[in-house]
Amino acid sequence: MADPRQPAVSAGSPQSAPEPMPHLFGTRVALLYSAHFLYVGLYLPYFPVWLKAQGLADWEISTVLSMSLVIRVLASGQVTSFADRRPDRSVVLTWLYFGAAIAILLYLPASSFWPILFVTLLYNFFFNPVLPLADAVALAGVRRFGADYGKIRIWGSVVFILANMGGGLLLAGFAPQAILWSLVSAMWLGAIVSLFLPRIGRRTLPSDTPADRPRLWRNPSFVVVLLSAGIAQSTHGLLYGFGSIYWQSQGYSGTMIGVFWAIGVVAEILLFQFSGSVMRRISPVALLAAGCAGAAIRWALFPYVTGDIAFLVLQCLHGLSFGAVHIATMHYIMDNVSEEHIGTAQGVGFVLGGLAMGISVFCSGPLYAALGANAWLVMSGASIVALALLACRHLVADERHAAS
């Protein structure tokens, strides 16, 4: 495992000829992120509202949301590992996107718990691996062409804000069924945009055989860091499942709810914009620790905040609780994993994060029903657990060093 403070050696040897950047590489990857987060920006805040409008109980909502994450745990790692062995990850991504776009059409006739659950499981089998594969393509571009990951990924966050605001307007002016139509449209847009994702192929070492592939699951430090990041991200599960429902219960309009979602992503965008400078001054693990601490503070204050301004200020901590954790994880993988295995590494993180998020979302319904806003205190405790895991990671590293 490479020192996180040193640049990782690319999968291509130092003697290989420089590789020209594909035409508009950054723009084309940014368009894919934009289309993907158009869907996510509508789904996270407003899909639970649509589920509520179909008459689903709180436990049924949390079950539907968590089962999509169970599929992530069961299938995404295998799919991303499969994509690493294909000639081009982008081609696999496109096939997956169109599979998800076809499957999501089945939501249109669904109106009760079991059909909705079935469609959720089906389309997420195809859709869940899309983002880690997109990240793998982007990180390969960072390695080969010197692309700036933060400045590419930032456009996904910009569109996420627009989707938050647009979804709020839809919720304010139309019936909840409009949310479903917007989700279907966004998914098909993403599938079409994926056709234009750069096809950069797979750079491999001559010795790339099954025996040479890294055993990432057997590296305690790597697993602990990605598990800590997954737990920190999973603390957003309660907000994703019941944030909009809670704000509705407090009398906030759909438009204001959209603003609440959007303002947090503004802070995230600022971090992405300056992530290159940030990562030159701080290690990925240190930034991850800062993100976990920000999450602990955010959720500890959530039950006690009232008023528009107070919630807007609190939502700015999203820049740490999500943005810092995400950037830290991407740079940790890039610094520690060779290019030909980035998809597999993304899959490891996606599985660990999906497991943590699945537990979080599944428990969010009972927690919210029993505790109301105080359920966010449990998320604060989980963020502290993530910090403790990072401390354990240093102990593991020290023990391995002492034994060597």
RAZI-V73831 format. One line per field, one symbol per residue. phi: phi as a letter, one per 30 degrees, with the letter a starting at -180 (. if undefined). psi: psi as a letter, one per 20 degrees, with the letter a starting at -180 (. if undefined). burial: + if it has 24 or more other ideal C-beta (glycine too) atoms within 12 Angstrom, else -. A space follows every 50 residues. Layout:
phi->???
psi->???
burial->???
//
This chain:
phi->.ddedcdddddddddddecddeehedddddddeddddddddddedcdedd edddiddedddddedddddddeddbddddddeddcddbddddeddddddd dddddddeddbbedddddddddddeddeddddddddddddddddcidcee dddedddddedddeddddddddcbdedddddddddddddddddddcdecc ibdbdeddbeddddcddcceddddddddddddddddeddddbdddddedd jddedddddedddddedddeddecdeddddcbdedddddddddddddedd dedcdbjeddddddddddeddceddddddddddddbbdddcddddddedd dddddddddddddddeddddciddddddddddddddddddddeddddddd dddd
psi->pqpiiqpqpqhqqhiqqqpqpqplggghhhhgggggigghhhgghighgg ghhjjqrghhghgghhhhhghgghhgghghgghhirhphhggggggghgh hghihihgipjrgghggghggghhghhgigghhghggghhhgghikqogg ighhhhhghgghggghhghghhirqhhhgghhggghghgggghhhjppnj aopqqhjnrhhiqqmhijogggggghgggggghiiiggghhjghgghghj jqrhghghgghhhhhghgggghhjhgggiiiqqhhghgghggghgggghh igiipqqggghgghhhihhghggggggggghgghiipqhijhggghgghh gghhgghggghhihghghhhichihihhhghhhhggghhhghghgggggh ghi.
burial->+--+---+-+++---------+--++-+++++++++++++++++++++++ ++++-+-++++++++++++++++-+++++++-++-+-+++++++++++++ +-++--+--+-----++-+++++++++++++++++++++++++++-++++ ++++++++++++++++++++++---+-+++-++++++++++-++-+++++ -+++--------++-+--+-++++++++++++++++++++++++++++-+ -+-+-++++++++++++++++++-++-++--+++++++++++++++++++ +++-+-----++-+++++++++++++++++++++++++++++++++++++ ++++++++++++++++++----+-+++++++++++++-++--++-++--- ----
//
